[in-house]
Amino acid sequence: MPRLSAIDRERAIGQLQAGNRPAAIANVMGVATSTICRLWTRFQASGSTRDGARSGRPRVTTARQDRVIYRQHLRQPFLPATETSRNTVGTHGAPISGTTTRRRLSANHLYCRRPARRTLLTAQHRQQRLQWGHQHLNWNQRQWRDIHFTDESRYCISHADGRIRVWRRRNQRYAANNILQHNAWGGPSVMIWGGIGLNHLVGPVVFQGIGPGRGNGVNAQRYINQVLGPTVVPYFQLHGNLTFQQDNARPHTARATTAFLQQNNIRVMPWPSLSPDMNPIQHLWDILQRELNAFQPRPTTAPQLEQAIRQIWTTINMATVNRLVRSMRARCQALVSANGGHTRY
């Protein structure tokens, strides 16, 4: 049965006072006759149609305390609810619980979520990013069509994932079956390079001879010998109107790399530091990682991982690539709106 609104209650009382029968009123309003009878009894006893006070546990915080809790977490979003609880004495004379604090915050639409992780930006970084955003804000699709976005990404056999959960009994945390083991270096891994542009997908180039330890990573010489020389130069000679984009990692900005690109007449797009959110290929790495997570059978060695990456790469359709490249205008708009700060990309 529907619940009577305040207006319907007043109407029902008026009709009862006019001498109408409860059954007739209930039939018109679509409620049970007993509802009208209870309403009449309550009105005769209290002179009001409002619901009476209900039993239940009283609130341990006042309305003022609720506002203080809300404003405190609005100013300090990383403040733990337990700390607020310890410093808030409820109406029962003791500190309130963390659950109470979380309920008060949820009632004001503040929810506990994992924060987005981004690189620390200095004022200089923000200024550079904002300037770059303004410079490219009004670029059209024809201009973005000539940019070839590139980057490297590392993929591991195992990787830390804070969202993994285990179902276990109490006091069985360290039972062998309940321990998630991982290698300190992430286990066998593969470092790849790739490039995208409008109607262009290049790669993946798998780096050879790299691994953990100083001097074993990607340096300028490996970058030139394994990526620029065999892949980038021939591709750009075939498509002479393209502009090469890369971030400001040391192998990319080394004098040897800069000289090699100049010698081969490859135009390089100026790029602001710490701006992976402006590079659409980052989303392609995310797509590749999700596909790897679901890949069966799961790779257990570096060669198997490389084979899986190459297999997944062949399934990337050009519509996905073009959608990412066409997002550049929106990325620049978001960057300017954020005043050079972090964006959602």
N, C-alpha and C positions, 0 to 999 in steps of 0.2 A: 504494500500500500504506500502511496506517496505521502511525504511528510507535509503537513499543513504549513504554509508560510504565515508570517505575522499578520499580513493583510487578510488572508483567508480565516484565520482564527477570529479576528475582530468581526468579520462578516458573519461567521457562524454564531458568535455570541449575540449579535444584533438580531439574527433570525430567531434564536431561541427566546430572546426577550420579547420578540413579537408574537410568540406563541406557536411557532412552527415545530413540528415533531422532529426529534433527533434523526430518525430513520430517513425522513424525506431530505433533510439537510445533507446527511451522509451520502445519499444516493446522488444528489446533484454535484457534490464535491469529489465524489469518487473515493471515499474513504470508508472505513468500517464504522458502524453505528457506535461501537464502544469507544472509538476515538472522540466522537462528538460528546458522548456522555462524560468521558474523563475530562475533556476540556471544560464542560459546564461545571463539573464538581470542583475543579481547580479554581475556576473563576469565582464561584460562590464562597470558597474558603479564603482566597487571597485577594480577590478583586483584580486579578491580573491574568492575562493569557500566556505570560512568559513561562518557560520551563523553570521548575524549582531547582534548588541547589542539589547537585549530585554528590554522592559519596565518592571517595577516592583519595589517593595520596596527595597531600598539598604540595604545591611547587616549592622547591627549596631556594629559588632565586626570585628576587623582586623584578618588576619591569625595568627599574633603573639599572640593576645589575646586568640584566639581559642586554641593555643598550651599551653598557660599559664593555662587556665581553665582546660584543660585535665590533665596536669601534677600535678596540685594542687589536683585534686580529686583522681589521681592515688596514690599520697602520703598520702592523708587523705580521705579514702573511706567513712567515716561517716560524712564528712563535708556537711551541708545542701546546696542545690543549691541556696536557697534564700540568704544565707550569701555571697556566691560567687558573686551573682548578685549585692548586695549592695556595694561590694568593686570593681566592674568593671564598669568603665565609658565608655559607647559606643561612637561610632563616632558621635552620635547625641547630645553629651554633657550631657547626663544623665545616671544614673545607668541602666544597662540592666535588663530585667525581668527574673524571675525564669524560665519561659518557654524557653527563649533563651538559658539560661545555660544548661537546660536539653536537648535541641536540639543539642547543640554543643557536649555534652557528648555522646549522642546517636550516633552521626555521627562518634565518635571514639570508638563505641562499649562498652560504659559504660552505664549501665542501672540501674535504681532505683529498688531495690528488697528488700524483707524482709530478714534480716540477719539470718544466722543459729545461734541458741542459744546453747551454751555449757558451762559446768562448768569451772570455772577459774582453770587453772593448774599452779602450781608453778614449779620451776626448778627441785625440788626434785621429784615431781609427774612425770614430763616428763622423768627424768632419770630412775625412776622405771618402767615406761611403756615401755621405749625403751629397757631396759634390759630384761623385760619379753618377748617382741616381738622377740628379738634375740634368746632367749632360746627356743622359740616354732616355729621359722620361718621355720625350716626344718622338722617339724613333718609331718608324713604321715597320711592318712585317718584311718589306723589301730589304730594309737595312739589316734586320736581325737574320734574314735568310743567308747573308754572307758570312755570318760568324760560325766558327766551328769550335764548340765547347769541348774541352778535354779535362781529364783528371785521372788519378790513380786511386785504387781501392784495394784493401787487403782483406782476404777471406780466410777464415780458420776452420779447421775440422770441428773444434769445440770453441764456444765463446760464452762468456759470462752473461747470464740472463736473469735479472732480478725477479722476473715474473714466474719463473719455474717454481712449482709447489710439489710437495710430496705428501701422500696420505700415509700416516703412520700412527702407531699407538703411542700413548704417553710414555715418556722416559726411554724412547727408542730412537732418539735423534741421531745417535752415533752408531746405530746398527749398520752393518756393511751395506745392506740393501737400500738404506735411506740416505746415503752420502752421495752427493753429486761431485764427482771427481773432475778436475780440469788441470790441464798443463799450465805452468806459470807463464809460458809464452803463447798459450792458446793452442798448442799442438802444431802439427803440420799446417802450413799456410801457403797461400798463393797470392802474389801481388800482381794486379792486372792494370793495364792502361786501356782507356777507351775514349772515343770521341763521337759527338753527335752534332747534327745540324739539321736544318730543314731538308727532309728527304735524304739525310746522310746518317749512316751508322757505320763506324769504323772500329775494328778490334774484334775480340779482345787480344791485346798483346800481353803475354805472360812473361814477366821478368824472370830471367834465369840467373842463378848464382848469387841469390840474395838470401838472407836469413837473419836470425837474432845475433846481436853482438855489434860492437862498434866497427864501422868500416864495411859492414856486410849489407847495408841497406842500399836504397836507390841513390846514386850520386850522379853528378853531371855527366860523367863518361858513360855510365850504364844507360842513362836517359838518352844520350846521343846515339850510342851504338845499337840500342835495342828498340828504341821508339822513333826518334826523329829521323835517323838515317834510313832504316828499312821501310818505315810506314808513312810518316808524316810528309817527308819530302816528295816521294812519288805521288802520293794522293793529292798534294797541293799543286804539283806540276800538272796533274790531270784536270784539276778544278782551279784554275788560276785566279778566280775572283774571290776566293775565300780568305778570311782573316782568322788567324790562329789565336785561340784563347787558352790561357793556362793561369794557374794561381801563382802566388809569389813564393812557393817553396824554394829552398836553396838550389836544388838541382835545376830548377827552371830559370832562375835568375843569375846563375853562375856566369862568369865572363866567357867560359868556353861555350856554354849553351847559347848565349846571346850572339856571339860571333858566328856560330854555326848557322843560326837562323838567318842572320843578316847575309851571310855568304850565299845562302840558298834562296834569297829574296822572299822570305816568308814574313808577311805582315803580322805583328803581334798586337793584340788588343790590350791597352792599359787596363790594369785590374786592381781594385782596392784590396788592401790586406784584410785578412780574416773575413772573407765574404763568400763562404760556401753556399749561403742561402741564395746568392744571385746566380749560381751555376746550376742550370737545370739538370745536368747529368747526375747530380747528387741523388735525385729521385730515382734515376735509373739504377743506381747502386742499391737503393732500398728495395726496388722491385726484384733485383737479382738475389738479394739476401733472403727475401721471403720465399722465393722459388727454391733456393738452396735448402732452407729449413724444411721444406715439404718434399724434397727430392728423395726418391726411393730407387734402389737401396742407398742408404746414407753413405757418403764417402768416408773412408777410414784412412786413406793415405793421400799425400799431396798429388800424385798422378791421377787418382780417382777424382779428387776435388777439381783439378784442372779440366778433366774430361767433362765433369758435370757442368762447370761454368760455361765451357764451349757449347755444350748441348743446349743449355738454357738460353744462351746468347742468340742462337739461331731461331728461337721462338719469339724474340722481341719483334713486335710488328711496327711498321713505320708510322702508323697512326699514333701509337704511344709516344714515339720520338717527336713527332711533329707537335703533338699536344704540349709536351714539355718545352719545346723551343718557343711555341707561341705564348707561353706564360710569361715571357720576359717583360712585356709591358706592365703586366700586373705586379711583377716582382719589383720593378722600378717604382711604381706607384706606392707599393707597401713600404719600400725603403725610405722614400721621401716623407710619407706619413709618419714613419717611426723616427723621423729626424736623424737618420743615420744609425739608429739602434737596431736591435734584433727584429726580425720579421717572422711570420708564421711559416715561411718556406724553409 
